Amino acid sequence: MILVKTDYIEGKKLEMLGLVKGSTIQSKNIGRDITQGFKTLVGGELKAYTDMMNEARALATKRMVAEAEALGADAVVNVRYASAAVMQGAAEVMAYGTAVRFA
């Protein structure tokens, strides 16, 4: 599956199949949440949250690709990501784009 942020793929004629998306809501356990809270006092990267967001993006992308494959897509163009805090220590990540088939 080809994923691109542009609305075209060089040298390919595309047939649009429709919007596809994948999302997840991720959180860290309370122990990690507390230790990351202390980290904000001294500054620096919150590695547990960086890891959480990387895992969330990967899962959201996987779900988007599965939806595209179910439509018979060869690629997803205009891939975008969005995130939002759902509650303290939990975030939603959504991946979305347009599923296309090579004509």
Beta strands, then each sheet from edge to edge (+ up, - down):
strand 1: 2-3
strand 2: 14-27
strand 3: 75-87
strand 4: 90-102
sheet 1: 1+ 3+ 4- 2+
end
